[in-house]
Amino acid sequence: MTLGRPKRTQFWGADLDDDHLVREVILGQKTATVCPADDYSKPSGDHDDGDMQVGDVVEVYDLRGILRCRIRVTEVYPVCFGDIPERLWWAECCKSAEHFQEVHRRCWPDCALDDNFELIATHFELVRPA
């Protein structure tokens, strides 16, 4: 994080115009996200700092670099890909653990997503739209 500004994150879509995840956050539907555990502390994109911690207020950007909203991190914990709890898949706007797995296999085709693959789950609440 750069001193003097809040942490930042981006929610990835299929392309620059796909902002459905950010819209779900703004509507209060999406209240969690995950990333591979090995990547949790690493930035992912031009407007992402990585390493969100409980209590952080984080600016959320779309893929065009436009600030869309602010969220507050409420919980961070590890989870295995083969054991996704209902509260996580629900907060990720998925219909089931299997649907969650299917969606993330498509998002991360280069990851070996077996049952033991470790993710970091981050729950959050909307602070305000931008």
C-alpha positions in Angstrom: 0.0 0.0 0.0 1.2 3.5 -0.8 1.2 5.7 2.3 -1.5 8.3 2.3 -4.2 6.4 0.4 -6.6 3.5 1.2 -5.9 0.0 0.0 -7.4 -0.8 -3.4 -8.8 -3.9 -5.1 -10.3 -4.8 -8.5 -12.9 -7.4 -9.3 -12.1 -9.1 -12.6 -14.7 -9.8 -15.4 -14.5 -11.4 -18.7 -13.3 -8.1 -20.3 -13.0 -4.4 -19.7 -16.7 -3.9 -20.0 -17.7 -6.7 -17.7 -18.4 -5.1 -14.3 -21.0 -7.5 -13.1 -19.0 -8.4 -9.9 -18.6 -4.7 -9.0 -22.3 -4.1 -9.6 -23.1 -7.1 -7.3 -20.9 -5.5 -4.6 -22.7 -2.2 -4.9 -26.1 -3.9 -4.7 -25.0 -5.7 -1.5 -25.3 -9.1 -3.2 -21.7 -10.0 -3.4 -20.1 -9.8 0.1 -17.1 -12.1 -0.3 -14.3 -12.9 -2.6 -11.5 -15.5 -2.8 -8.0 -15.8 -4.2 -5.3 -18.5 -4.3 -3.6 -18.4 -0.9 -0.2 -18.0 -2.6 -1.3 -14.8 -4.3 -3.1 -13.2 -1.3 -0.4 -10.7 -0.5 0.4 -9.9 -4.1 -1.1 -7.0 -6.1 -3.4 -8.2 -9.0 -3.7 -5.4 -11.5 -2.9 -1.7 -11.6 -5.6 -0.9 -8.9 -5.0 -3.7 -6.5 -2.7 -3.8 -3.5 -3.5 -7.4 -2.2 -3.3 -8.4 1.5 -6.6 -7.1 2.7 -7.0 -7.4 6.5 -10.0 -7.2 8.8 -11.0 -3.6 9.4 -9.4 -2.3 6.2 -11.5 0.1 4.2 -10.7 -0.7 0.6 -11.5 1.2 -2.6 -13.0 -1.0 -5.3 -12.1 -0.3 -9.0 -13.4 -1.7 -12.2 -11.1 -2.9 -14.9 -11.1 0.5 -16.6 -9.6 2.0 -13.4 -12.7 3.8 -12.3 -13.4 3.9 -8.5 -16.8 2.3 -8.0 -17.3 1.9 -4.2 -15.6 1.3 -0.9 -15.8 -1.8 1.2 -14.8 -2.8 4.7 -13.2 -6.1 5.3 -15.0 -8.1 8.0 -13.3 -11.5 7.9 -10.4 -13.3 6.3 -9.7 -17.0 6.6 -8.2 -20.0 4.6 -10.5 -22.5 3.0 -9.8 -25.6 0.8 -11.3 -25.7 -2.7 -12.9 -29.0 -2.0 -14.7 -27.8 1.2 -16.4 -24.5 0.4 -18.7 -23.5 3.3 -22.3 -22.4 2.4 -21.8 -18.9 3.8 -18.9 -18.4 1.4 -20.5 -19.7 -1.8 -23.7 -17.7 -0.9 -21.7 -14.5 -0.3 -20.0 -15.1 -3.7 -23.4 -15.1 -5.4 -23.2 -18.8 -6.3 -26.0 -21.4 -6.1 -23.9 -24.2 -4.4 -20.4 -25.2 -3.6 -20.3 -27.1 -6.9 -21.3 -23.9 -8.8 -18.6 -21.9 -6.9 -16.1 -24.5 -8.0 -17.3 -24.5 -11.6 -17.1 -20.7 -11.7 -13.6 -20.5 -10.3 -12.3 -23.3 -12.5 -13.3 -21.1 -15.5 -11.8 -18.0 -13.9 -8.5 -19.7 -13.1 -7.8 -22.2 -15.9 -4.0 -22.2 -15.1 -4.5 -23.3 -11.4 -4.6 -26.9 -10.4 -7.8 -26.6 -8.4 -8.0 -29.9 -6.6 -9.8 -30.5 -3.3 -6.7 -29.4 -1.3 -6.0 -26.2 -3.2 -5.9 -23.5 -0.6 -7.8 -20.2 -1.0 -8.1 -17.1 1.2 -11.7 -16.0 1.6 -12.3 -12.3 2.3 -15.8 -11.2 3.5 -16.7 -7.5 3.4 -19.5 -5.0 3.7 -20.3 -2.1 1.4 -19.3 1.2 3.0 -20.6 3.4 0.2 -20.7 3.6 -3.6 -18.2 6.0 -5.2 
